[in-house]
Amino acid sequence: MRHSLIWAGYRKNRADWFPKDLLKKHGPEHKSKNVYFAGCTASYVENDIGIGTVRILDKAGVDFTFLGEKESCCATPMLVAGKWELFEQTMRKNIKAVKDAGADTVICSCPACDMMWRHAYPEWAEKLGIKYDITAKHYSEIISEKIAEGKFKIPKKAGKKETVSFHDSCHIGRVSGIYEPPRDLIRANPNVEFVEMTHHHKEAHCCGSVLTLIKDPPVAAEIGKTRIDEATEAGAKKILALCPCCEFQLRVSADKKKADVEIMDLSRFVAEAFGYELPDPHPEVKAQWAVFEAMIALMTPKGFAALMETMFPELIDAMPFKMGTMMRGFGKIPGALNLMKPMFPVLFPRLLPMMMPKVMPAMLERVKKLVPMPNYMAEQMPGLMPKVMDNLMPHMISDVVPLITQPMINYLRGKNGKKTATV
C-alpha cells in the first residue's frame, strides 16, 4: 500500500481522471465544506464514475472540492483483512486531508467508501480518541434533495424511452439503508422506463463480488448471471448500479455468460442525459480483469504448485545446508526418495522461507510470462511479490506440498524436464 490504493497504480496518477475544465472550480486548490471522495476504482479503472459524479454535482450547483493526490484508499480492504495498524494509518491520513481542505462533509460515489466514512471511521475515531466531526453523504442523496427542491431537472429527448433496472449493492443498501435516492435520480429522467428486479431493496441479491470473485470466480459468474437474468426478465436492456465492484463483477459476468445487457454506472447515465461524453470503462475493466483472473488462478494451491514445478532446478539449488546436492544424490539411489517422501510435509514449511529470496528472481520472471499486466504494475512486482508470498505461504503451504511432492521426486529421478506453468 505504498501508494495507498488497491489497483497497484501510482499516487501521482490518482487525479488524472478529473475534468480539466472543473479544476479551477472544484480542484484541490479550492476550499469547500464538501469534499468529493472518488475512491480507488473510480480513480484508476472505471473513470466514468468519478467524471459522471463531479459533472452532475456541478450541474446541481453543489460546491465541492477534490483531494487529488492527497486522497488515499478508504481502507476497506485493510479493515476486512484485519490489518488494523494500516487501516488506522490510512484512516488518519484521509481524515486529516479532509480537515485540511476545510471540509466537514464527504460526498462519495463508491458504497464501500461511503460505508467507511459513514460507519467505520466514526466508530474507530471514537475508539482512538480522534475528533471526528465529518458527515458522510452519497451523491445520490444530495441530487435527490436538489430534485425535490426543483433545482435539478433532466432534459427530455425525442424518441422511445429506454427500459432500465437498478441493482441495490450490499454496502449502500443493507449497510447504509440508501434505497430511494438512486431511484429518485432514475425516475427524474423523462427518457426512462424504470422496472424493478424480482429481488430489490432489502431483498436484493448480491452481485457475486468481491469475496466470491476472489475465492471462486466461476461461482461468482453464476451469481452475477442470476442477477443479470432478473433484470432482463423484467424487460431491462440496461442495469444501472452505484458500486464500482458490482459494476466490474456484473460486466465480467455478462461477458462470460454472453448476456445481452449493458451495465452502466448511475452517475454516468445521468451525466450523459445532459449531453456529457464520458470514457468507456470496458477496455480497462477487461485489462484489469485479465490480470486479476490470472493472479487468482496462480495464487491457488493448484496454480502455485504448477508454478513451482517450472522452478524445480532453482528450488533444489536454493535449498539450505547443501540439501539440494543431497536430494540430487538421493535421486540416483533407487527407493531413497520414497523413503524421504513422508518428510516432505515437515521439511518444506521450514525450508521454503529460507529458499524464497533465492528463487524470487526466477519466480518474478515466470509470473511476468504468465500474467498479462500493464507496465506500471510489472514495475512494482519485485516489491509486491515477496510481500504476497510472506502473507500467502503460511496459509497455503500445507495444501501445496502434497501437490508438488511426487512431481519433484520424478524430477530428481530424471523422469521429466522443466515444465511450463499455465493459468
Secondary structure, DSSP 8 states (H G I E B T S, - for coil): -TTS-SSS--GGGTTTTS-GGGHHHHSTTS--SEEEE--HHHHHT-HHHHHHHHHHHHHTT---EE-GGG-----HHHHHTT-HHHHHHHHHHHHHHHHHTT-SEEEESSHHHHHIIIIIHHHHHHHHT-----EEEEHHHHHHHHHHTT-------SS--EEEEE---HIIIIIT---HHHHHHHHT-TTEEE---SS-GGG----S-SHHHHH-HHHHHHHHHHHHHHHHHTT-SEEEES-HHHHHHHHHHHHHTT---EEEEHHHHHHHHTT------HHHHHHHHHHHHHHHHHTSHHHHHHHHHTTHHHHHHH-TTTHHHHHHHHTTSTTHHHHHGGGHHHHHHHHHHHHHHHHHHHHHHHHHHHS---HHHHHHHHHHHHHHHHHHHHHHHHHHHHHHHHHHHHHHTTS--------
